[in-house]
Amino acid sequence: MTISKFDSLFAGHVDLEDVGAIVIDEGTSALGARSGALWRVEGEELVLVRAKNYPEQALAQVARMSLDQTGRPIVDAARSGDAVWLSS
């Protein structure tokens, strides 16, 4: 996927759900990933914006997470600003 394709996908999209769909749907496809998720920081919490190919039960547990939580790599990354790499 090229930057120009992302530019054209984002053109006219200002809605958070639209941006989440583009980032997750196109991003996972470009990376050859089966699943992906995107959160945003809202106050002292992470709020799930979009997810692809995760069970609903799992998503219910991570839809809102306090930035004070420990043991969750996504929270660690949001809090520190550093990437957290996990093997699968």
N, C-alpha and C positions, 0 to 999 in steps of 0.2 A: 504494500500500500504506500502510495506517495503522499507527501505533504499536500500537494495540490488536490488530491482526492479528499483528504480530511477537510481542507478549506472549503471545497464545494459542498461537502456534507453538512458543515457547520453554518454555511451561508443561510441567513434568515432564521436560524434556530437560536432562540434565547431562553426557551423553557428548559428547566433543569432536567426533566424527564427525557426530553429529546436529546439533550447532550449526553445523559447517562446511557441512553440506548445506543447512540453512535459510538461512544467510547467503549462500551462493553461488547456490543455486537460486532462492530468492525474490528476492534482491537483483538478480541479473542480469535477471530477469523484470520487476521493478519499474522498472529503469532502461532497459529495452529493449536490453540488451547481449546480444551473441551468445556471449560467453565471459567468464570470470572465474576468479580464483584467490585462495586465502587461505592465508597462511603464519602460523606462530607462532614466536616466539623460544624456542629451547631452548638454554640456555647461550650459546655463542658462534656458534650457527648459526640459520638460518631453516629450518624444516621445513614442507613442503607439507602442508596439512590437507585441502584439497579444490580441485578444478579442474573446469571445465566447458568442453567444446569446444576442447580443445588436443590436438595429436597426442601420442601416448605417448612418442615419441622426444624431443620438446621437454620434456615433464614429467620424464623421466628426468634431464635435465640440470639441472633446477632443484628437484628433490625435496628436496635438502639443500644449503644454500649457507652458506659461512662469512661472518660479518659483517665480515670483513677484506677481502672481495672488493671490487673497484672496477669501475665500468662497468655495474652492474646497478641499474636504478632502484629495484627493490623492496628491495635491500640498502641503498641510500642512504636510502630512506624509513624503514626500520626503525632504522638507525643514528642518523639525525638527529631522527626524530619528526615530520618535516615531510612534507606531501603532495608527491608528484611527479606532475605532470600531463603526459601524453603524448597527442599527437594520433594519430589513426588514419586 
